[in-house]
């Protein structure tokens, strides 16, 4: 389904069909290293577009998008779809898939377009607002950032960067304190 974003972006840029097809073949194969210069350039521009345009649009959506009544959801996605061909396809994906599936698909596409790009997962106990997400994306500007809500956290954030945990949650701090051994004098 993410191939639609590649095609929409290529059409939006006026890229030759052969270049878009070559990039699609590379994305499906899982490697974009051996593509032509034109297809590699398209891959880099699309990866940058995902980070600069699609993800902020994703962050601006209501956190409870999947739980909204169908009419409200359709209206929100209709407004998103009117901004560009890529956002039209993005809106379609959000309409036929869950928010999590769409976000996971974008992450997979971004990794295939730019394998050198890092990955960051931010877990918080509550849904984060769009401005906070924007600040986090600015801090991790070279990485693909995914947000998740984990109600088991007591507060703070758990940050996974390239598979490595950076725990700034209260639950992590409590667990760290409970593991400290006290010595009897």
Secondary structure, DSSP 8 states (H G I E B T S, - for coil): -THHHHHHHHHHHT--HHHHHHHHHHHHHT--TTS-HHHHHHHHHHHHHIIIIIHHHHHHS-TTGGGS-HHHHHHHHHHHHTS-HHHHHHHHHHHHS-HHHHHHHHHHHHHHH-TTSEEEEEEESS---HHHHHHHHHHTTTEEEEEEE-TT--SEEEEEETTEEEEEEHHHHHHHHHT------
